[in-house]
Amino acid sequence: MSRAEKIMRGMSAVERILWGIAIVGLLAGVVGLIQRLTGGHTVAAYNTYVPWGLWVAVYTTLAGISIGAFAVAALGEGLRVKALQPLSGIALFAALAALAGGLLAIWLDLSHPLRFWKLYLSTQPTSLMAWMAWFYLIYGLLLLALVYLKKAQPESPAIRPLFGLGLLLAVIMGGAEGALFGVVSAQGLWESALIPIRFLADGALGGAALVLFLSILLGHADAEALRFLRGLVLGLLLFTLVLLWAEYSTTLYAGVPSRVEALRLILFGPFSWVFWIFEIALGLVLPLILLLLPGARPAVLAAAGGLVAFTSLSAKLNLVIPALVVPEFEALRLAFTGPGLSFDYFPTLTEWLLAVGIVSAAALIFLAAYRLIPIAHPSHSS
């Protein structure tokens, strides 16, 4: 029997379904990628006034999920939380796959993707974006080193300190990613000390929820792990709700025009359903109810984790886009007009196709690592 046949025979029905969905999504993404490569940025709906859109939201979402998933692995391996140790492989693969997808999203968003290396050769010490490029590089190399050590030298004394270092780096990186937005004083909705904290909370919630979903779906979560992850996701959900209430209520009370206008767009604008249905109802309230159900079965907990993970993009869409579609001063809307000078934005079909492809590529990286590198399987768990 060939190695490929052995791999196929070893797959569960759930794995086969996930592979099928991811491959179909990747094929859709290839269509979007071809359009992006042949049409440049003209295939996207963003413009001079709205320079960021769906792909930046995908990047921030996946980068945050990577940090959250790694935190779960680090709690198990670095801080020796016994309940999470059997899930460290899944969490580590999820962190690596999400990081790869996030970096792919922002790379394809660049005007000149092949010049990304200049970030490393022309680093400005005062540039948060330059620091983030180095953080991602170091973090990515650390993830690869941990995967290698877990497979080749599972008893290596270097594993625990590397997880501890990675956890520290992940916290710094998550805060710095939020600071990229929080220090932009020209955008009222972004300029807030709460934004870096929200990025950390959103990432931790999305990553922990994804690990909860995957560990149940792939049959790795025992009762002790489920209790811990259930409590962790529940606590992060409540913390996220408090942060959201704190930010929105103080913004409305302060009444700063640029901030209030962007917030009103989120709450009552033409795309307010993204906030009320996806971010609040499906992403926070329904998972909260499911997690609080007494005696909830694993399938219910998996549904809660899946809902949180798969709706996490909505929070970043509501952060990135509304701030840009509200002009810094109203006269700007009429001062200059012409192609590419519009404050209206909704992702094109190409943007959606490529976003689906990026997420699917990340899913395939996870599935391939899970199947080919056996550190996530029960017999190799700590």
N, C-alpha and C positions, 0 to 999 in steps of 0.2 A: 504493500500500500504506500503510495507516495505521501510526502509531507503535506501537500495541499489537501489530499483526501482525508488525512488524519485530522487536519485542522477543521475541515468542514464537518466531519463526524463528531468532533468535540464541541461544536457549537450547539447551544440551546435554541429552541424555537424563537425565544425573545431576541437573542443575538441576530438570528437570520433576518427577523423583521426589521431590527434596527439597521442592519447592513443595507437592506433593500431600500428603506426610507432615505438613508444617507446617500446612497448612490444616485437615486432619482433626484434628490436635491442638488447633488453635485453636478449632474448633467444640466439641470436648469441653470446652475451658476456658470457653467461653461458658456452658455448662450450669452449671459450678461457679461462675462469676461471678454468674449470676442467683440461685443458691441463697445465695451469700455476701451479696448485696445485700438479698435479701428476708428472710433468716434471721439476719443479723448473725453474731456469733461463736458462736451456739448450734449452727451447722452444723459447727463444728470440735471436735476431741476435747480440746483443751487446756483448762485450767481455772485456778482460783486458785493451786494448788500448782505446776502445770506451765503457765506462761503463754506459753511459746514452743514451736513445733513445726515441722512440715514447711516452712511458708512462710519461717520465719527461716532454716532450713537452705538452702533454695533461694536466698534473698537472699545469704547469705554465700558460697555456692558461685559464683554468677554474678558477684558483685562481685570475687571472687578471680580468676576466669577473665578478667575484663575487664582487671585489672591485669597478669596474665601475658601476655595477647595484646598489650597495649600495649607491654610491655617488649620483645617481639620486634620490633614496628614501630620502637621507639625505638633498638634496637640497630642496625637497618638504616639508618634515616634520621638519627638523632642522633649515633650513634657510628661511622657509616659502615662497618658490617660488610657488605662487598660481597655476600656470599652471601645475605643476608636482604633486601636492597633490593628485589628483584622481588616480595617477599611483603608489603611494608609496607602495601599497600592492603588486602589480605585481613585482615591482623592488625589494622589500624585499624578496619575494619568490624566484626570480631569483638569488639573491645574496646567499641565503641559499642553494639552490640546486646546484649552481655552486661550492660553497665551498665544499659541501659534495662530489661531483664528483672529484674535484681536489685532496682532501685528500685521497680518495679511490685510485686514480691513483698512487699517490706517495707511499701509504701504500703497494700496491701490487708490487711496484717496489723494495721494501726493500728485502734484502737477508733473513732477519728473521723478518717478519711482526709482529709476536707476541711479539717481544721485543721493540716495539716502545715506551713503557712507560719509558724505560731507559733514553730517551731524557729529561724527566721531573725530574728524580731523580738524574741524573748526569750532570746537566746543567753546562757548562763552560761559564763564563761571557764573554770570548773573542770569542765565537763561534756564528757566525751569524745564523747558522742552528739551534742551540739550542734556540736562541732568536725567530726565526721564529716559532718554535714549540709552544712556549708560546703565541706568537701573534695570531696564528691560534686558539688556545684553547680559549683565551679571546674573540676574534672576533666572534667565533662560538657561545659561550654562550651569547654574547650580541645580536646576531641575534635572537636566540631563545627567549630571554627575550623581545625583541621588538615585535616579533610575538605574544607572550602571552599578552603583555600589549595592543597591538592594538586590540586584540580580546576581552579580558576580561575587560580592563579599558581604552577604547579609549580616554577618556578625562584626563588621568593621567598626572600630571605635569612633571613626570619623562621622558616622551617620547621624548620631544624635546631635553633636555640635553643629553640623551642617543644617539640620532641620531648625535648630535654634537660631542660627544666623539667617536662614531663609525667612523665618517668621518675622524677625526684626526688619529685614529688608522689605518684606511684603507690606508691613504696616507703614513704613516710611514711603514706599512706592505708592500705596493707595492714597495716603495723605497728599503726596506730591501731585498725583494725578488730579485730585480735587482742587489743589491749589492752582493748577493751570487755569481753571475757570474762576476760582475765588478771588484771584488778584486782578482780574480784568475790570478795572473801575468804570470803563465805558459801558459795560453791560450791567444794568441795575440788578437784574435777576440773579446774576452769577456772583456779584461782589458780596461775599458773606463769609464770616468765619465758620459758619455751619457747613459750607459746601465740602471742605475736605473731610469732615466728620461724616457727612452723608455718603460720600463716596466709599469710605471705609465700611460704614454700616450696610450700604446696599451691596457691596462686594461680598462681605462676610455672609450676609443673608442669602444671596444668590448662590454662592459657592457651597455653603452648608446644605441648602435645599437641594442642589443638584446631586451632591453626594448621598443625601437621604434617598432621593429618587433612584439613582443608579444602584445603590447597594441593595435596595429591595428588589428592583427589577432583575438584577443579575444573581439574586439569591445569596448575598453575603452578610446580611444584617441579622445578627442574633438578637435576643430580647434585650440584652444589656446595651448593645449598640443602638438599638431603636429608641430605648428610653433616653439615652444621652442625646442623640441627634434630635429627637422630638423636642426635648427641653431646650436645646441650643437654638433650633430654628424658631421655636415659640418665643424665646426671649429676644432674639434678633428682630422678629416681626413686631413685637411690642415696642422695642427701642426705635425701630424705623418709623412707626406710627407717631411716636412722641416727637421725633425729629421733624417729621413732615408737618405736624401740627404747629410746632414751635416756629418753623420757618415761615409757613404761610400765614399764621395768625399775626406774627409781629410785622410781617410785610404789609398786610392789609391795615393794621393799626397805625403804622408809621406813615402810610399814605404817600410815599415817594412816588411821583407819577410814573417814571419809567418801570419801576418794579411792579407797581400795582397794575399797570396796563398789561404787562407780560403775564402776570398771575391771573388776571381776569380772562385772558386769552386761553390759558390752560383750563380754567374752571368753567367758563361759559362760552368759549369760542366755537368755531365750526368743527373743531376736532376735540372738543371736550370729552367725547366718548372714550378717547384713548386714556384720559385720566380716570374718569368715573368707572368705566367698565373694566379696563385692563389693569391699570395701576392699583386702583382701590378695591373694586369688587373681586376680581379674579386673582389679583396679585397679593392682596393683604387680608381682606375680610374673610373670603371663603376659606383660604388656607388656615386662618386663625380658628375658624369654627371647626374645621376638620381636625386640627391638632388638639383642640379642647374636648373633642368627643370622648367620653369615658369608654375605655375598652376598645379604642379604635383599632381595626385590623391593619396589618401591614399595607394592604392595597389602598386603604384610606390615607395612610401616612405618605405613601408614594404619590398619591394624587395631590396631596398638599404640597410636597416638595416639588413635584413637576410643575404645578401651577405657578409657584413662586419663581422657579428658574426660568420658565418659558415666557413669563410676562415681564421679566426684569428689564427687557428692552424698552418698555413703555416709560419707565421712570427716566431713562436717559433721553428718550425722545422729548419728553416734557421738560427736560433741563436744557438740552442743546438748542432746539428749534425755536420755541416761543421767545427766547431772549433776543434772537437775531431778526425775527420778523417784525419786531417793534422798533421803529427808527429812534435813534438817540434824541432827535428833536423832530417835531412833526413837519417842519418846513423842508426837511431833507427829502421827504417823499416826492415833493414837487420840484425841488431845486434842479435835479438832473433826471432826465428820462431817456429811455432807449433800451435796446436789447441788453439783457444782463443787469439791468438796474430796476429790480423789483423786490418788494418785501413779501411777496407771496412764495410759498414753498410747499410742495407735496412731492414725495419721491416718485420718480418715473418707474416704469416697468423694469427698465434696465437696472436701476438701483435696487429694486426688490429682488430681482433674479440673482444679482451678484451677492446680495446679503444672504439669501438662502443658500447659495453656493458656498459662501465663507463658513457659515454655521455648519453646513453639511461636511465640509472639509475637516473642520475641527472634530466633528463626530466620528469621521472615519479614522482620524489620527488616534482618537481614544480607543475605538474598537480594535484597530490593528495592534496597538500597544497592549491592550487587555488580552488579546488572543495570543500574541507572539512572545510577550515577555511575562512569564508566569508569576510575577511577584504579587499579583492581585488575587490569586486563586487561593482557596482555603488551605490547601496543603503547604502553601508557602507563607502563610500569614504568621505573624508573631503570636 
